Amino acid sequence: MKKLLLLTCLMLLPQQVFAQAADKMSSVTEVHSDFAKEIDLTQNYFQEDAMAGVVFTTGNTSSINASFNSTTLWRVKRFQNTWNLGAYFNRIFSTTSTGVTSGTLANYIYGTYRLDYYFTQNTTFLFGAGGFTDEIKGINIAGQAFAGINHYFLRTPDYYLSLGGGYNYTFEDRVPPSGNLNLHSLFLLFDYQQHLNKVVSIGETLNILESLNHTDSFRVNSDTILKLKMTKILALAVGFHLRFDNNPPIGFKKLDTISDLSLVVSFQRPKPAPAPPPCPQ
């Protein structure tokens, strides 16, 4: 709970603090046209990102996986729809968990839908739902629903920072001897993306959940991705992901790590407007 209070205080800092940080950062980053400084809420926008690659995991298992992920964003004026679908298929070399056998093919399949409504240029009201199955973590099937607010504190053509928070409900059907679990949680969502230059970009997404009815069920999901742009639509991505559950099913570890190497295909319509040229000195 202390971690949630600390991050909430950060969200309430004055806008001038973030504006000053943006001015300092803009002097050391190269302008890139992939991020929109302002969104035209009178126009529609579509974006599709598909990733496929090889994944290595540690924690409850040591395994090599084939992975696929698809993120679709379709904004109709102020209403932004986002679908995120993915799957890992794991060939397990070794395991420390009682519910997983070495050599078996375990699956992690997930899907989420999120709707954002822009009531200002930088602030959205969001809600959504999703589900997943995670044999490596001892979860047969799970479902969730969430609602909250998200705000962009920084937004320039070469980077952006957003912070969000709200309520999350999660139901998990866990493998025996663990019983089913219902969680009512508060969540905080941190999202930072930056183009280091015309070719290389980096992103960090952090999702923290603190349960209100099971106080020992504290969860942290972190996704760090480095992208190397090869063509207008193709990129190579290296990712590192942390999945921490302070109250896992019986016989399973709290922390799993995932490292992946993927080929990314991106498509946008319409393209973001190019950044204006610098003013002559």
VOBA-1610 file (N, C-alpha, C; in pm, whole numbers, padded with zeros to 5 digits, always signed):
BEGIN
Met+00082-00120+00000Met+00000+00000+00000Met+00086+00126+00000Lys+00203+00123+00070Lys+00292+00239+00072Lys+00343+00271-00068Lys+00367+00164-00147Lys+00414+00188-00285Lys+00307+00259-00367Leu+00179+00219-00347Leu+00070+00284-00419Leu+00057+00430-00380Leu+00070+00461-00251Leu+00060+00600-00205Leu+00171+00685-00264Leu+00294+00628-00273Leu+00406+00703-00329Leu+00382+00736-00475Leu+00335+00638-00553Leu+00311+00663-00695Leu+00194+00757-00715Thr+00094+00750-00626Thr-00019+00844-00636Thr+00028+00987-00615Cys+00120+01008-00520Cys+00175+01143-00498Cys+00247+01194-00622Leu+00318+01105-00691Leu+00387+01145-00814Leu+00288+01192-00919Met+00172+01125-00926Met+00071+01163-01025Met+00012+01301-00995Leu+00019+01343-00868Leu-00042+01470-00830Leu+00056+01586-00832Leu+00180+01564-00877Leu+00276+01673-00887Leu+00228+01779-00984Pro+00265+01904-00965Pro+00220+02012-01055Pro+00266+01988-01198Gln+00186+02031-01292Gln+00219+02016-01434Gln+00348+02087-01469Gln+00383+02198-01398Gln+00504+02272-01430Gln+00629+02186-01413Val+00627+02095-01315Val+00744+02009-01292Val+00770+01923-01414Phe+00664+01862-01469Phe+00680+01776-01586Phe+00714+01859-01710Ala+00661+01981-01719Ala+00692+02067-01833Ala+00840+02102-01835Gln+00897+02133-01717Gln+01039+02164-01710Gln+01124+02044-01748Ala+01080+01924-01705Ala+01153+01803-01743Ala+01149+01781-01893Ala+01035+01811-01955Ala+01023+01794-02099Ala+01117+01887-02174Asp+01131+02013-02126Asp+01221+02107-02192Asp+01366+02059-02186Lys+01407+02004-02071Lys+01545+01956-02056Lys+01571+01834-02143Met+01473+01743-02149Met+01493+01620-02225Met+01495+01646-02374Ser+01419+01746-02421Ser+01413+01773-02563Ser+01546+01820-02619Ser+01634+01872-02532Ser+01763+01921-02579Ser+01862+01810-02606Val+01834+01687-02558Val+01929+01577-02576Val+01871+01465-02662Thr+01749+01479-02712Thr+01689+01375-02795Thr+01665+01429-02935Glu+01675+01340-03032Glu+01655+01378-03171Glu+01507+01369-03206Val+01456+01469-03276Val+01314+01473-03308Val+01278+01357-03398His+01170+01286-03362His+01122+01172-03439His+00973+01192-03461Ser+00921+01150-03572Ser+00782+01181-03608Ser+00684+01072-03568Asp+00726+00965-03500Asp+00635+00856-03471Asp+00535+00888-03361Phe+00568+00978-03266Phe+00476+01013-03160Phe+00410+01147-03193Ala+00280+01155-03171Ala+00207+01279-03199Ala+00208+01368-03076Lys+00249+01496-03094Lys+00248+01589-02982Lys+00106+01623-02941Glu+00017+01632-03039Glu-00124+01654-03013Glu-00206+01559-03098Ile-00315+01509-03043Ile-00402+01416-03114Ile-00517+01495-03175Asp-00543+01471-03303Asp-00657+01534-03370Asp-00781+01451-03338Leu-00859+01496-03240Leu-00974+01420-03194Leu-01094+01430-03288Thr-01078+01502-03399Thr-01185+01506-03499Thr-01163+01402-03609Gln-01046+01335-03607Gln-01012+01237-03710Gln-00997+01098-03648Asn-01009+00995-03734Asn-00991+00858-03691Asn-00845+00815-03711Tyr-00805+00710-03640Tyr-00667+00663-03648Tyr-00663+00513-03626Phe-00576+00444-03703Phe-00562+00298-03691Phe-00414+00261-03685Gln-00379+00166-03596Gln-00242+00118-03586Gln-00243-00030-03551Glu-00158-00107-03617Glu-00144-00250-03590Glu+00003-00284-03574Asp+00037-00351-03462Asp+00171-00401-03435Asp+00163-00550-03412Ala+00237-00628-03488Ala+00241-00773-03472Ala+00385-00815-03446Met+00406-00903-03347Met+00539-00949-03309Met+00541-01102-03306Ala+00650-01160-03354Ala+00671-01305-03346Ala+00818-01330-03321Gly+00848-01426-03232Gly+00988-01449-03202Gly+01012-01565-03109Val+01130-01563-03047Val+01175-01667-02956Val+01187-01608-02816Val+01144-01685-02714Val+01139-01637-02577Val+01211-01734-02485Phe+01285-01679-02386Phe+01352-01760-02284Phe+01297-01719-02148Thr+01261-01817-02064Thr+01203-01787-01933Thr+01287-01849-01822Thr+01284-01782-01705Thr+01341-01836-01582Thr+01243-01808-01470Gly+01255-01883-01359Gly+01166-01867-01246Gly+01107-02001-01209Asn+00976-02019-01237Asn+00915-02148-01213Asn+00965-02255-01309Thr+01010-02212-01429Thr+01066-02305-01527Thr+01183-02241-01597Ser+01269-02326-01656Ser+01369-02280-01753Ser+01327-02339-01886Ser+01293-02253-01981Ser+01233-02303-02105Ser+01264-02210-02220Ile+01246-02262-02340Ile+01255-02184-02463Ile+01118-02189-02529Asn+01072-02072-02578Asn+00935-02060-02625Asn+00927-01997-02763Ala+00818-02026-02830Ala+00778-01950-02947Ala+00669-01854-02903Ser+00675-01729-02946Ser+00580-01630-02898Ser+00516-01555-03014Phe+00395-01504-02988Phe+00325-01417-03083Phe+00245-01314-03005Asn+00246-01190-03053Asn+00169-01084-02990Asn+00115-00990-03097Ser-00009-00949-03080Ser-00071-00854-03171Ser-00141-00745-03091Thr-00108-00618-03120Thr-00172-00504-03056Thr-00239-00419-03164Thr-00370-00403-03154Thr-00447-00327-03251Thr-00509-00206-03182Leu-00484-00088-03237Leu-00539+00037-03183Leu-00624+00102-03291Trp-00750+00128-03259Trp-00841+00192-03355Trp-00916+00302-03280Arg-00884+00427-03314Arg-00948+00540-03250Arg-01049+00603-03344Val-01173+00613-03296Val-01279+00682-03368Val-01306+00812-03294Lys-01239+00917-03344Lys-01245+01048-03280Lys-01200+01037-03134Arg-01289+01055-03037Arg-01248+01053-02897Arg-01249+00913-02835Phe-01299+00814-02906Phe-01309+00678-02852Phe-01196+00592-02910Gln-01107+00546-02822Gln-00992+00468-02865Gln-01005+00323-02817Asn-01007+00230-02912Asn-01018+00088-02883Asn-00880+00023-02897Thr-00842-00061-02799Thr-00715-00132-02805Thr-00736-00279-02773Trp-00693-00365-02865Trp-00696-00509-02844Trp-00553-00560-02834Asn-00525-00641-02732Asn-00393-00700-02715Asn-00409-00851-02699Leu-00354-00926-02795Leu-00364-01072-02795Leu-00225-01131-02804Gly-00201-01243-02734Gly-00069-01303-02741Gly-00067-01444-02687Ala+00045-01513-02714Ala+00060-01651-02667Ala+00208-01686-02660Tyr+00244-01763-02558Tyr+00376-01826-02546Tyr+00354-01977-02543Phe+00434-02050-02621Phe+00430-02195-02620Phe+00567-02244-02575Asn+00574-02307-02457Asn+00699-02330-02388Asn+00741-02477-02394Arg+00866-02500-02434Arg+00928-02631-02422Arg+01016-02626-02298Ile+00979-02698-02192Ile+01041-02682-02060Ile+01162-02775-02046Phe+01277-02716-02009Phe+01399-02792-01984Phe+01408-02835-01839Ser+01374-02748-01746Ser+01378-02781-01603Ser+01271-02700-01532Thr+01230-02747-01413Thr+01125-02679-01338Thr+01146-02697-01190Thr+01106-02596-01112Thr+01109-02605-00966Thr+00969-02612-00908Ser+00867-02614-00996Ser+00728-02615-00952Ser+00672-02756-00953Thr+00589-02787-00854Thr+00533-02921-00842Thr+00426-02949-00948Gly+00367-02842-01005Gly+00258-02864-01100Gly+00300-02868-01244Val+00430-02856-01274Val+00479-02854-01412Val+00585-02962-01428Thr+00580-03035-01540Thr+00673-03144-01566Thr+00770-03105-01676Ser+00899-03137-01656Ser+01000-03108-01758Ser+00966-03181-01887Gly+00991-03113-01999Gly+00967-03172-02129Gly+00828-03148-02184Thr+00732-03106-02099Thr+00597-03083-02146Thr+00588-02950-02220Leu+00482-02933-02294Leu+00457-02807-02366Leu+00352-02729-02289Ala+00395-02622-02222Ala+00304-02539-02142Ala+00266-02414-02220Asn+00148-02361-02192Asn+00095-02247-02267Asn+00069-02129-02177Tyr+00097-02010-02229Tyr+00054-01885-02167Tyr-00017-01807-02276Ile-00149-01798-02268Ile-00231-01734-02371Ile-00312-01623-02304Tyr-00315-01504-02365Tyr-00383-01392-02301Tyr-00451-01303-02405Gly-00549-01228-02358Gly-00618-01132-02444Gly-00682-01024-02359Thr-00675-00898-02405Thr-00730-00786-02330Thr-00792-00686-02427Tyr-00907-00631-02389Tyr-00968-00520-02463Tyr-00976-00400-02370Arg-00938-00282-02422Arg-00943-00158-02343Arg-01003-00046-02427Leu-01094+00030-02367Leu-01156+00146-02431Leu-01118+00270-02354Asp-01057+00368-02425Asp-01024+00499-02367Asp-01112+00605-02430Tyr-01169+00691-02347Tyr-01243+00807-02396Tyr-01165+00933-02361Tyr-01124+01011-02462Tyr-01049+01134-02441Tyr-01145+01247-02405Phe-01151+01283-02275Phe-01232+01400-02241Phe-01149+01526-02239Thr-01015+01515-02249Thr-00926+01627-02282Thr-00818+01572-02375Gln-00730+01660-02423Gln-00620+01617-02509Gln-00531+01514-02442Asn-00511+01526-02312Asn-00413+01444-02242Asn-00470+01350-02137Thr-00601+01347-02119Thr-00662+01267-02014Thr-00773+01179-02071Thr-00772+01052-02032Thr-00874+00959-02078Thr-00938+00888-01960Phe-01065+00854-01977Phe-01131+00759-01888Phe-01123+00624-01957Leu-01084+00519-01884Leu-01063+00389-01945Leu-01137+00280-01870Phe-01178+00178-01945Phe-01228+00055-01884Phe-01206-00059-01984Gly-01209-00181-01934Gly-01184-00295-02022Gly-01195-00426-01948Ala-01163-00534-02020Ala-01172-00668-01965Ala-01077-00759-02042Gly-01047-00873-01982Gly-00958-00968-02049Gly-00951-01099-01974Gly-00866-01187-02024Gly-00849-01317-01961Gly-00719-01381-02004Phe-00679-01486-01933Phe-00557-01556-01969Phe-00557-01695-01906Thr-00471-01781-01960Thr-00440-01910-01900Thr-00289-01921-01892Asp-00238-01962-01776Asp-00093-01964-01753Asp-00057-02093-01680Glu-00022-02197-01757Glu+00012-02326-01697Glu+00143-02319-01619Ile+00235-02231-01661Ile+00363-02220-01591Ile+00343-02166-01450Lys+00246-02078-01433Lys+00221-02014-01303Lys+00115-02089-01222Gly+00061-02198-01276Gly-00038-02275-01203Gly-00177-02218-01208Ile-00212-02146-01314Ile-00345-02087-01329Ile-00412-02148-01451Asn-00522-02223-01427Asn-00592-02286-01537Asn-00657-02184-01630Ile-00728-02090-01570Ile-00791-01982-01646Ile-00822-01867-01551Ala-00815-01745-01603Ala-00840-01626-01522Ala-00912-01521-01606Gly-00988-01437-01539Gly-01055-01326-01605Gly-01041-01200-01522Gln-01048-01084-01589Gln-01035-00958-01517Gln-01119-00850-01583Ala-01154-00749-01504Ala-01221-00629-01553Ala-01161-00511-01479Phe-01152-00395-01546Phe-01086-00281-01484Phe-01145-00151-01535Ala-01126-00045-01455Ala-01171+00089-01492Ala-01084+00190-01420Gly-01059+00305-01485Gly-00974+00405-01423Gly-00956+00528-01510Ile-00850+00604-01481Ile-00817+00728-01552Ile-00670+00723-01590Asn-00638+00773-01709Asn-00500+00780-01758Asn-00470+00922-01804His-00349+00971-01770His-00312+01108-01807His-00171+01112-01865Tyr-00154+01185-01977Tyr-00023+01207-02039Tyr+00040+01332-01978Phe+00146+01313-01899Phe+00215+01425-01838Phe+00317+01485-01933Leu+00375+01404-02019Leu+00468+01449-02121Leu+00424+01390-02254Arg+00428+01473-02358Arg+00396+01422-02493Arg+00466+01510-02594Thr+00568+01457-02660Thr+00641+01528-02765Thr+00658+01432-02882Pro+00709+01479-02996Pro+00729+01388-03109Pro+00829+01276-03082Asp+00917+01290-02982Asp+01019+01187-02961Asp+01004+01110-02830Tyr+00910+01143-02742Tyr+00886+01064-02622Tyr+00752+01102-02560Tyr+00700+01012-02476Tyr+00583+01046-02397Tyr+00585+00969-02266Leu+00516+01024-02167Leu+00502+00963-02035Leu+00357+00974-01993Ser+00299+00860-01955Ser+00162+00861-01903Ser+00156+00782-01773Leu+00065+00825-01685Leu+00039+00758-01559Leu-00111+00737-01546Gly-00150+00620-01499Gly-00291+00590-01483Gly-00316+00513-01355Gly-00441+00504-01315Gly-00477+00430-01196Gly-00625+00403-01192Gly-00664+00306-01107Gly-00805+00274-01096Gly-00828+00144-01022Tyr-00938+00077-01057Tyr-00983-00045-00990Tyr-00971-00163-01085Asn-00930-00280-01029Asn-00917-00403-01106Asn-00980-00518-01028Tyr-01064-00596-01098Tyr-01117-00720-01041Tyr-01060-00838-01118Thr-01007-00938-01047Thr-00948-01056-01110Thr-01000-01182-01044Phe-01040-01279-01127Phe-01076-01414-01079Phe-00978-01514-01138Glu-00925-01604-01053Glu-00830-01705-01098Glu-00876-01844-01056Asp-00881-01935-01153Asp-00903-02077-01127Asp-00766-02143-01119Arg-00719-02172-00997Arg-00583-02220-00976Arg-00578-02373-00966Val-00461-02430-00996Val-00445-02575-00990Val-00447-02619-00844Pro-00499-02741-00816Pro-00497-02793-00679Pro-00352-02809-00631Pro-00327-02793-00500Pro-00427-02779-00393Pro-00472-02636-00365Ser-00426-02541-00446Ser-00469-02402-00427Ser-00615-02386-00465Gly-00686-02302-00391Gly-00825-02274-00423Gly-00838-02157-00518Asn-00959-02137-00569Asn-00985-02024-00657Asn-00967-01893-00580Leu-00937-01787-00655Leu-00904-01659-00592Leu-00982-01546-00658Asn-01045-01462-00576Asn-01111-01339-00621Asn-01036-01220-00562Leu-00989-01130-00647Leu-00910-01016-00602Leu-00977-00885-00642His-00994-00797-00546His-01038-00659-00570His-00917-00570-00541Ser-00863-00507-00646Ser-00734-00439-00634Ser-00740-00296-00685Leu-00648-00214-00633Leu-00616-00085-00693Leu-00495-00104-00783Phe-00495-00039-00899Phe-00380-00052-00988Phe-00324+00085-01024Leu-00193+00087-01050Leu-00123+00203-01103Leu-00048+00159-01228Leu-00056+00239-01334Leu+00003+00205-01462Leu+00096+00317-01507Phe+00223+00281-01531Phe+00326+00375-01577Phe+00368+00333-01718Asp+00370+00428-01811Asp+00407+00397-01950Asp+00498+00507-02003Tyr+00622+00470-02040Tyr+00716+00566-02097Tyr+00776+00509-02224Gln+00772+00587-02332Gln+00828+00547-02461Gln+00915+00660-02513Gln+01033+00625-02570Gln+01123+00728-02621Gln+01200+00677-02742His+01216+00765-02842His+01305+00740-02955His+01442+00798-02920Leu+01541+00710-02908Leu+01676+00757-02879Leu+01739+00823-03001Asn+01703+00776-03119Asn+01744+00838-03246Asn+01647+00791-03353Lys+01681+00807-03480Lys+01591+00771-03588Lys+01569+00620-03600Val+01656+00541-03537Val+01651+00396-03555Val+01614+00323-03427Val+01664+00369-03313Val+01651+00297-03188Val+01547+00364-03098Ser+01460+00283-03038Ser+01362+00334-02941Ser+01355+00238-02823Ile+01310+00290-02709Ile+01300+00210-02587Ile+01169+00242-02519Gly+01114+00142-02451Gly+00987+00162-02381Gly+00983+00083-02252Glu+00914+00139-02152Glu+00895+00073-02024Glu+00750+00088-01980Thr+00685-00024-01951Thr+00549-00026-01899Thr+00550-00099-01765Leu+00495-00035-01662Leu+00495-00092-01528Leu+00352-00090-01474Asn+00303-00208-01434Asn+00168-00221-01380Asn+00176-00279-01240Ile+00127-00203-01140Ile+00133-00243-01000Ile-00010-00260-00949Leu-00036-00375-00884Leu-00168-00403-00828Leu-00156-00439-00681Glu-00236-00372-00598Glu-00242-00400-00454Glu-00384-00443-00421Ser-00399-00569-00374Ser-00531-00622-00343Ser-00587-00557-00218Leu-00718-00530-00221Leu-00786-00473-00105Leu-00840-00581-00012Asn-00877-00697-00067Asn-00935-00803+00016Asn-00836-00913+00052His-00721-00923-00019His-00612-01014+00017His-00484-00930+00016Thr-00452-00871+00131Thr-00344-00772+00135Thr-00207-00831+00102Asp-00193-00965+00108Asp-00065-01026+00073Asp-00052-01047-00077Ser-00158-01022-00153Ser-00156-01040-00299Ser-00115-00910-00366Phe+00014-00883-00360Phe+00074-00767-00426Phe+00142-00813-00553Arg+00115-00745-00668Arg+00166-00791-00797Arg+00233-00676-00872Val+00338-00712-00945Val+00409-00616-01028Val+00438-00683-01163Asn+00398-00617-01271Asn+00429-00662-01406Asn+00508-00552-01476Ser+00628-00587-01524Ser+00715-00489-01590Ser+00753-00540-01728Asp+00744-00450-01828Asp+00782-00482-01965Asp+00877-00376-02017Thr+01000-00417-02051Thr+01101-00328-02108Thr+01135-00377-02248Ile+01124-00288-02347Ile+01145-00329-02487Ile+01237-00229-02557Leu+01337-00282-02624Leu+01428-00204-02709Leu+01404-00242-02854Lys+01373-00142-02938Lys+01342-00169-03079Lys+01448-00109-03170Leu+01484-00184-03272Leu+01577-00140-03375Leu+01502-00139-03508Lys+01477-00019-03559Lys+01398-00005-03682Lys+01483-00039-03803Met+01433-00133-03887Met+01507-00178-04005Met+01450-00117-04133Thr+01319-00112-04145Thr+01251-00048-04259Thr+01135+00034-04203Lys+01052+00089-04291Lys+00938+00169-04247Lys+00838+00087-04168Ile+00828-00044-04195Ile+00729-00128-04127Ile+00790-00240-04045Leu+00921-00266-04059Leu+00984-00378-03990Leu+01081-00328-03882Ala+01083-00398-03769Ala+01177-00366-03661Ala+01215-00494-03588Leu+01330-00491-03525Leu+01377-00600-03440Leu+01362-00555-03296Ala+01301-00638-03211Ala+01273-00599-03073Ala+01336-00698-02976Val+01400-00643-02872Val+01453-00722-02761Val+01377-00681-02636Gly+01318-00779-02567Gly+01235-00747-02451Gly+01278-00821-02327Phe+01254-00757-02212Phe+01276-00821-02082Phe+01153-00793-01996His+01093-00899-01942His+00966-00887-01871His+00976-00954-01733Leu+00920-00887-01633Leu+00913-00940-01497Leu+00767-00962-01460Arg+00739-01078-01399Arg+00605-01110-01350Arg+00617-01153-01204Phe+00581-01063-01112Phe+00593-01091-00969Phe+00456-01103-00907Asp+00433-01213-00834Asp+00310-01236-00761Asp+00348-01276-00619Asn+00316-01191-00521Asn+00356-01218-00383Asn+00279-01333-00321Asn+00168-01375-00385Asn+00086-01486-00333Asn+00056-01584-00447Pro+00157-01657-00496Pro+00135-01749-00608Pro+00063-01876-00563Pro+00016-01958-00657Pro-00039-02088-00619Pro+00064-02171-00542Ile+00014-02263-00460Ile+00101-02346-00377Ile+00198-02426-00465Gly+00328-02419-00429Gly+00430-02492-00503Gly+00493-02414-00616Phe+00457-02286-00634Phe+00509-02205-00743Phe+00587-02086-00687Lys+00689-02041-00761Lys+00770-01928-00720Lys+00695-01797-00742Lys+00743-01692-00670Lys+00681-01560-00681Lys+00720-01487-00810Leu+00842-01510-00859Leu+00895-01429-00969Leu+00924-01514-01091Asp+00878-01467-01207Asp+00915-01523-01337Asp+00976-01412-01421Thr+01078-01444-01498Thr+01137-01349-01592Thr+01127-01405-01733Ile+01105-01317-01828Ile+01090-01355-01969Ile+01180-01265-02052Ser+01265-01322-02134Ser+01347-01248-02230Ser+01308-01292-02370Asp+01290-01197-02461Asp+01247-01236-02595Asp+01318-01156-02703Leu+01325-01215-02819Leu+01379-01155-02941Leu+01275-01173-03049Ser+01224-01062-03104Ser+01109-01070-03194Ser+01126-00982-03316Leu+01056-01020-03422Leu+01042-00937-03542Leu+00907-00868-03534Val+00908-00734-03553Val+00787-00653-03537Val+00745-00597-03673Val+00617-00608-03703Val+00559-00548-03822Val+00458-00443-03777Ser+00475-00317-03820Ser+00389-00208-03776Ser+00322-00143-03896Phe+00196-00104-03875Phe+00118-00039-03980Phe+00036+00072-03917Gln+00036+00192-03977Gln-00038+00307-03924Gln-00114+00377-04036Arg-00236+00423-04005Arg-00314+00505-04096Arg-00403+00599-04016Pro-00395+00732-04039Pro-00295+00798-04123Pro-00162+00807-04050Lys-00055+00835-04123Lys+00076+00853-04063Lys+00077+00981-03980Pro+00151+00981-03865Pro+00164+01106-03788Pro+00229+01215-03872Ala+00187+01337-03849Ala+00242+01450-03924Ala+00389+01469-03888Pro+00475+01502-03987Pro+00617+01523-03954Pro+00636+01644-03866Ala+00743+01641-03787Ala+00773+01753-03698Ala+00813+01874-03781Pro+00777+01997-03739Pro+00815+02116-03814Pro+00966+02138-03811Pro+01025+02200-03915Pro+01170+02224-03915Pro+01206+02325-03808Pro+01330+02320-03758Pro+01371+02418-03654Pro+01375+02559-03710Cys+01348+02654-03623Cys+01351+02793-03664Cys+01494+02837-03692Pro+01517+02920-03797Pro+01652+02967-03825Pro+01705+03055-03713Gln+01834+03042-03685Gln+01896+03121-03578Gln+01928+03263-03627
//
